[in-house]
Amino acid sequence: MHDDRIHVGGDLDPKSAAYDIAIVGGGPGGYVAAIYGARQGARVVLIEKDTPGGTCLNRGCIPTKALVRTTEVYKTMQEAARYGCRGENIQVDFGRAMARKNRVVSGLVKGVESLLNKHTVTVLGGWGRLVDRETVAVKTTDHETLVKARHIIIATGSEPVSLPIPGALGSYTIDSTQALELQELPSSMVIIGGGVIGMEFAFIFARLGVKVTVIEYLDRILSLLDHDLSQEVFRSARTAGIKIHTSAKVTSIEEGADGQGVVAFEHAVTGEAFPELSAEKVLMAVGRRPFLEGVGAAELGIELDDSSGGIRVDDRMQTNIENIYAIGDVTGQLMLAHVASHQGIVAVDNILGQHSVMDYRAVPNAIFTDPEIAAVGISEDEAKARGIAVKVGRFPFAGNGKALTLGMSRGFVKLVTEPDTGIIIGGSVVGPGATDLIGEITLAVQHRLTARQVARTIHAHPTLPEAILEAAWAAESGALHLAD
């Protein structure tokens, strides 16, 4: 049922009429919220300074995965002899690869625009700034429009973080957005940051023939994952020719005589200096932060979170101002596109008087390294740190028929279960198809399925999901296709 404050239907003049919902930011949180709200009959205006889709579609998830696909094809062609095929003079045309990436992005942007139009969402181009609790000023280069709305959703996303390193603003230093706009492949690259963004780019550029070195401040790459997962990717990175320095701190970046960036760094604990590195490009990949510049949140008294710097919200995505909500990266919580989309639905539900809360127990995380990694729920390392007793079922892809036919047998599936009930509370995959396989485990965690239930669900053969089946058997009574 609709809240009594919501007026449904009717054509509106965006310059004068009141909307039910004004959404500032058209990323995966904002545009999904707009479409969902319009489908429920609300009058919705979406304010976006760029093109719909936000960072994810235009400068993140999609373009990077398009390039990942290029590297997969290239790697397969290079290894053609393994599969009984012949290939000669295999090369990458970087310009054509980037053009394909742009076509994929453009096609999806047009798809989002079509959906917004189909659901009669009013889209206003420009910078959105909250003037008061029910007014958003939309500014373009030559004019400003005031938009009235009963409810406002802030979905302005995030921006790349740049560390205050001397010399970090040189022409040789780039961020993730600029890395996706390169016109030519650099011969060498130093990547500062061994987290998700850094390692995804490390594999992309290394597979394309770039000499890549990663510098990570912590004692291992992908430190938020279980140690055995990050170690699997570490070994793969070394095999791919990626040099990795952990427990390392960059102290300065200077321009060398040849115009390249010269990176000075030291041991993060002892302070011992390492030999300087010279690279054509230095990629800053140390994370992202909520984007609030010019939004007007502070001026309006919207509370911010001290630790993340994002907008503080409750589990209904509501700020301290009753009719104002915030979703996505701007909240400083889980910076994942699919989380932003779900938060948008929760926010709209509550605006429309349908009680809904965010549940973060089963949020999948997908990382497109080589091999891929995906995880959901409570990890094995987290359980140990929190003193939670668990039983773990593991199955290697080396025992999976489909993985062997693909020639991709590196990695494993791991399920974390409650020892008494067998309920699956977490799981992870490192290996072929990990980012797709995590869907089944997410469903199991969300609906508290047991290892026994999964083990007794028929899985098609030969397929990669059989590795999940075997991991479930391993957690219950022992894997069927694995010798003790």
C-alpha positions in Angstrom: 0.0 0.0 0.0 1.1 3.5 -0.7 1.8 6.0 2.0 -0.9 8.7 2.2 1.7 11.3 1.4 2.5 9.7 -2.0 0.5 11.1 -4.9 0.5 8.6 -7.8 0.1 9.4 -11.5 -0.1 12.6 -13.6 2.3 14.5 -15.9 4.7 16.9 -14.3 6.7 20.0 -15.3 10.1 19.4 -13.7 10.6 23.1 -13.2 7.6 23.7 -11.0 5.8 20.5 -9.9 6.5 18.4 -6.8 7.7 14.8 -7.2 7.2 12.0 -4.8 10.9 11.0 -5.0 13.9 12.9 -6.2 17.0 10.8 -6.6 20.5 12.5 -6.8 22.8 10.2 -8.7 22.1 7.7 -11.5 24.4 4.8 -10.6 23.3 1.2 -9.9 21.6 2.4 -6.7 20.0 5.5 -8.1 18.6 4.3 -11.4 17.3 1.0 -9.9 15.6 3.0 -7.2 14.1 5.3 -9.9 12.8 2.4 -12.0 11.4 0.5 -9.0 9.7 3.6 -7.6 8.1 4.4 -10.9 6.9 0.9 -11.2 5.1 1.3 -7.9 3.3 4.4 -9.2 5.5 7.1 -7.6 6.4 10.2 -9.6 10.2 10.1 -9.8 12.9 12.4 -11.0 16.5 11.2 -11.4 19.2 13.8 -11.3 22.6 12.8 -12.9 25.5 14.9 -13.8 27.0 12.4 -16.3 25.4 9.4 -18.0 23.2 6.9 -16.2 24.9 3.9 -14.8 27.4 5.6 -12.5 30.9 4.5 -11.9 30.0 0.8 -12.1 28.7 0.9 -15.7 30.8 3.7 -17.1 34.2 3.6 -15.2 34.3 0.4 -13.1 32.6 -3.0 -13.1 31.6 -3.2 -16.8 34.5 -1.7 -18.7 37.0 -3.6 -16.5 35.2 -6.9 -17.2 35.1 -6.2 -20.9 38.9 -5.9 -20.7 39.1 -9.0 -18.6 37.3 -10.9 -21.4 39.9 -9.6 -23.9 42.7 -11.0 -21.7 40.8 -14.3 -21.3 40.6 -14.7 -25.1 44.2 -13.6 -25.6 45.4 -16.1 -23.0 43.4 -18.9 -24.5 44.8 -18.1 -28.0 48.3 -18.1 -26.6 47.7 -21.5 -25.0 45.9 -23.0 -28.1 48.4 -25.8 -28.4 47.2 -27.2 -25.0 43.8 -27.8 -26.6 45.1 -29.3 -29.8 44.8 -26.1 -31.8 47.3 -24.0 -33.8 47.7 -20.3 -33.7 50.4 -18.1 -35.1 51.4 -14.5 -34.5 48.8 -13.9 -31.8 48.7 -10.2 -30.9 46.5 -7.8 -29.0 45.1 -4.7 -30.8 44.7 -2.5 -27.7 42.8 0.2 -29.6 40.2 -2.4 -30.8 40.0 -3.9 -27.4 39.2 -0.4 -25.9 36.8 0.3 -28.7 34.9 -2.9 -27.9 34.9 -2.0 -24.2 33.4 1.4 -25.1 30.7 -0.3 -27.3 29.7 -2.6 -24.4 29.4 0.4 -22.0 27.5 2.4 -24.6 25.0 -0.4 -25.2 24.3 -0.8 -21.6 23.9 2.9 -21.0 21.4 3.1 -23.8 19.6 0.1 -22.2 19.3 1.9 -18.9 18.1 5.1 -20.6 15.5 3.1 -22.4 14.3 1.5 -19.1 14.0 4.9 -17.4 12.1 6.3 -20.3 9.8 3.3 -20.5 8.9 3.7 -16.8 8.3 7.5 -17.3 11.1 8.5 -14.9 12.0 12.2 -15.5 15.8 12.5 -16.0 17.5 15.8 -15.4 21.1 16.3 -16.4 23.2 18.4 -14.0 24.7 18.6 -10.6 22.2 18.0 -7.8 22.5 20.0 -4.5 20.1 19.8 -1.6 18.8 23.2 -0.8 16.3 22.2 1.9 14.5 19.0 3.0 12.3 19.0 0.0 14.2 21.0 -2.7 17.1 20.0 -5.0 18.9 22.5 -7.1 20.0 21.0 -10.4 22.8 23.0 -12.0 24.2 22.9 -15.5 26.8 25.1 -17.1 24.3 27.8 -18.0 21.3 27.6 -15.6 19.9 26.2 -12.4 16.5 24.4 -11.8 14.8 23.9 -8.5 13.1 20.5 -8.1 10.5 19.9 -5.3 10.1 16.4 -3.9 8.4 14.9 -0.8 11.3 12.5 -0.4 15.0 12.6 -1.5 17.4 9.8 -2.0 21.1 10.7 -2.1 23.0 8.2 -4.4 26.1 10.2 -5.4 28.5 7.2 -5.2 32.2 7.4 -4.5 35.5 8.6 -6.0 39.0 7.2 -6.2 41.3 7.8 -3.2 44.8 9.3 -3.8 47.4 9.0 -1.0 49.3 12.2 -0.1 52.5 10.9 -1.5 55.0 13.5 -2.7 54.9 13.5 -6.5 51.6 11.6 -6.8 50.1 14.3 -9.0 52.6 13.9 -11.8 51.5 13.1 -15.4 52.7 9.6 -15.0 50.3 8.9 -12.2 46.8 7.7 -13.0 43.7 6.5 -11.2 41.3 3.7 -12.1 39.2 6.0 -14.3 42.2 7.2 -16.3 43.5 3.6 -16.6 40.3 2.8 -18.5 40.9 5.7 -20.9 44.4 4.9 -22.0 44.9 5.1 -25.7 48.1 3.0 -25.7 49.4 0.2 -23.6 52.3 1.3 -21.3 55.4 -0.8 -21.4 55.5 -0.9 -17.6 53.2 -0.1 -14.6 53.6 0.1 -10.8 50.3 -0.3 -9.0 50.0 1.1 -5.5 47.5 -1.1 -3.7 47.0 -4.8 -3.7 43.3 -4.8 -3.0 40.5 -5.7 -5.3 40.9 -2.8 -7.7 44.7 -3.1 -7.8 44.8 -6.8 -8.4 42.1 -6.8 -11.1 44.1 -4.2 -13.0 47.3 -6.0 -12.3 46.0 -9.1 -14.1 44.5 -7.1 -16.9 47.6 -5.3 -17.8 50.0 -8.2 -17.1 48.0 -10.5 -19.4 48.3 -7.8 -22.1 52.0 -7.8 -21.9 52.7 -4.9 -19.5 55.5 -5.3 -16.9 53.5 -5.0 -13.7 54.6 -4.5 -10.1 52.2 -4.2 -7.2 53.1 -2.5 -3.9 50.8 -3.3 -1.0 51.1 -1.8 2.5 49.7 -4.8 4.4 51.4 -8.1 4.7 49.4 -9.8 1.9 47.3 -8.9 -1.1 43.5 -9.1 -0.9 43.8 -9.0 2.8 40.0 -8.9 3.5 39.7 -12.5 2.1 40.6 -15.8 3.8 44.4 -16.4 3.7 44.1 -19.5 1.5 42.1 -17.6 -1.1 44.5 -14.6 -1.4 47.4 -17.1 -1.4 45.9 -18.9 -4.4 45.8 -15.6 -6.3 49.2 -14.6 -5.1 50.7 -17.7 -6.7 48.8 -17.2 -9.9 50.0 -13.6 -10.0 53.6 -14.6 -9.7 53.1 -17.2 -12.5 51.6 -14.4 -14.7 54.8 -12.4 -14.2 53.4 -9.9 -11.7 55.9 -8.8 -9.1 54.4 -8.2 -5.7 55.9 -6.3 -2.7 53.9 -6.6 0.5 54.4 -4.8 3.8 55.7 -2.0 1.7 55.1 1.8 1.9 55.5 4.2 -1.0 57.4 7.3 0.2 57.7 9.4 -3.0 57.1 9.4 -6.8 59.4 11.5 -9.0 59.8 12.0 -12.7 62.8 10.2 -14.1 65.0 11.5 -16.9 63.0 9.5 -19.5 59.7 10.9 -18.3 58.7 7.8 -16.4 57.6 7.7 -12.8 60.3 6.7 -10.3 58.7 5.1 -7.2 60.6 5.1 -3.9 59.3 2.7 -1.2 60.3 1.1 2.0 59.4 -1.7 4.4 56.2 -0.7 6.2 57.5 -2.0 9.6 61.3 -1.7 9.6 61.6 1.4 7.3 64.3 -0.3 5.2 64.4 1.2 1.8 63.9 -1.0 -1.3 65.4 -0.4 -4.7 63.5 2.3 -6.6 61.1 1.2 -9.4 60.7 3.0 -12.7 57.5 2.7 -14.7 55.8 4.4 -17.6 52.6 4.6 -15.5 51.9 4.5 -11.8 48.4 3.5 -11.0 46.9 4.6 -7.7 44.5 1.9 -6.6 44.2 2.3 -2.8 40.4 2.4 -2.7 37.5 4.8 -2.9 35.7 7.2 -0.6 32.1 8.5 -0.5 31.5 11.4 -2.9 29.7 14.3 -1.1 31.3 17.4 -2.7 28.6 20.0 -3.5 25.7 17.7 -2.4 24.7 20.0 0.5 24.5 17.2 3.1 26.6 18.9 5.7 24.8 22.3 5.2 21.5 20.5 5.8 22.6 18.8 9.0 22.7 15.3 7.6 24.8 13.2 9.9 28.0 11.6 8.6 29.8 8.4 9.8 33.0 9.2 11.6 34.9 6.2 10.4 33.9 6.0 6.7 33.0 9.7 6.1 29.8 8.5 4.4 26.2 9.4 5.2 25.0 7.7 8.2 21.8 5.6 7.6 19.7 3.1 9.6 18.7 -0.3 8.3 15.9 1.3 6.4 18.4 3.5 4.5 17.0 6.6 6.3 19.2 9.5 7.4 18.7 11.5 10.5 16.3 13.7 8.5 13.0 11.7 8.1 12.3 12.2 4.4 15.9 12.0 3.2 17.5 8.6 2.4 21.0 7.6 1.2 22.1 4.5 -0.7 25.2 3.0 -2.3 28.8 4.1 -1.9 27.9 7.5 -0.5 26.9 5.7 2.8 30.5 4.3 3.1 29.2 0.8 3.8 29.8 -2.1 1.4 30.9 -0.4 -1.9 29.3 -2.9 -4.2 27.0 -2.2 -7.1 24.6 -5.0 -6.2 24.4 -3.7 -2.6 23.6 -0.2 -3.9 20.8 -1.6 -6.1 19.2 -3.5 -3.2 19.6 -0.5 -0.9 17.7 1.5 -3.4 14.8 -1.0 -3.4 14.7 -0.9 0.4 14.7 2.9 0.5 11.8 3.1 -2.0 9.8 0.4 -0.1 10.1 2.5 3.1 9.2 5.7 1.3 6.1 4.0 0.0 5.1 2.8 3.4 6.2 -0.8 2.9 8.4 -1.7 5.8 11.7 -3.1 4.6 15.2 -3.4 6.1 18.7 -4.2 4.7 20.1 -7.6 5.5 23.8 -7.8 5.0 24.3 -11.5 6.0 24.3 -12.8 2.5 26.2 -10.2 0.3 28.3 -11.8 -2.4 31.6 -10.3 -3.3 33.0 -11.0 -6.7 36.7 -10.4 -7.7 37.8 -10.8 -11.3 41.4 -11.8 -10.9 42.9 -14.9 -12.5 41.6 -17.2 -11.1 38.3 -15.5 -10.1 37.4 -15.2 -6.4 33.9 -14.9 -4.8 32.8 -15.1 -1.2 29.7 -14.6 0.9 28.6 -14.7 4.5 31.0 -15.6 7.4 34.5 -16.6 6.2 36.6 -19.3 7.9 39.1 -16.7 9.1 36.4 -14.5 10.5 34.8 -17.3 12.3 38.1 -18.2 14.0 38.7 -14.5 14.9 35.2 -14.3 16.5 35.5 -17.6 18.3 32.6 -19.2 16.3 32.8 -22.9 16.0 32.4 -24.0 12.4 32.8 -27.1 10.2 34.4 -26.5 6.8 33.8 -28.5 3.7 36.3 -28.0 0.9 36.6 -29.5 -2.6 39.3 -28.8 -5.2 38.6 -28.0 -8.8 41.3 -30.6 -9.6 38.6 -33.2 -8.8 36.0 -31.6 -11.0 35.5 -33.0 -14.5 34.3 -29.8 -16.1 37.2 -27.8 -14.7 39.6 -30.4 -16.1 38.0 -30.2 -19.6 38.4 -26.5 -19.5 42.0 -26.8 -18.5 41.3 -24.6 -15.4 41.7 -26.9 -12.4 43.3 -24.4 -10.1 41.4 -23.4 -6.9 38.6 -24.8 -4.7 35.1 -24.4 -3.2 34.8 -23.9 0.5 31.6 -24.0 2.6 31.4 -22.8 6.2 28.7 -24.5 8.3 27.4 -24.6 11.8 28.7 -27.9 13.3 25.5 -28.8 15.1 22.9 -27.9 12.5 24.8 -28.1 9.3 23.4 -24.7 8.3 25.6 -23.0 5.7 26.7 -19.6 7.1 29.3 -18.7 4.5 31.3 -19.9 1.5 33.9 -19.0 -1.0 35.1 -20.0 -4.4 38.5 -19.4 -6.0 38.8 -20.9 -9.5 36.9 -21.1 -12.8 33.5 -19.4 -12.8 33.8 -18.4 -9.2 31.8 -15.2 -9.7 28.9 -17.1 -11.2 29.1 -20.1 -8.8 28.7 -17.8 -5.7 25.0 -17.4 -6.6 24.1 -20.8 -5.4 26.1 -20.4 -2.1 24.5 -17.0 -1.6 21.0 -18.5 -1.9 22.0 -21.2 0.6 23.3 -18.6 3.1 20.3 -16.3 2.7 17.8 -19.1 3.3 19.8 -21.0 5.9 20.0 -24.2 3.9 22.0 -27.0 5.3 25.0 -28.9 3.8 22.8 -31.9 3.7 20.1 -30.2 1.7 22.6 -29.0 -0.9 24.4 -32.3 -1.0 21.1 -34.0 -1.8 20.1 -31.6 -4.5 20.8 -33.1 -8.0 23.5 -31.1 -9.8 24.0 -31.5 -13.6 27.1 -33.4 -14.8 29.6 -32.4 -15.9 29.4 -28.9 -14.5 31.4 -26.6 -12.3 28.5 -26.4 -9.7 29.3 -30.0 -8.9 32.2 -28.6 -6.9 29.7 -27.0 -4.6 27.8 -30.3 -4.3 31.1 -32.0 -3.3 32.0 -29.3 -0.8 28.5 -29.8 0.8 29.2 -33.5 1.0 32.6 -32.7 2.5 31.0 -30.5 5.2 28.4 -33.2 6.0 30.1 -36.6 5.9 32.9 -36.5 3.3 33.3 -35.6 -0.4 32.3 -38.5 -2.7 35.0 -37.8 -5.4 37.9 -37.1 -3.1 40.2 -39.7 -1.4 40.7 -39.1 2.3 
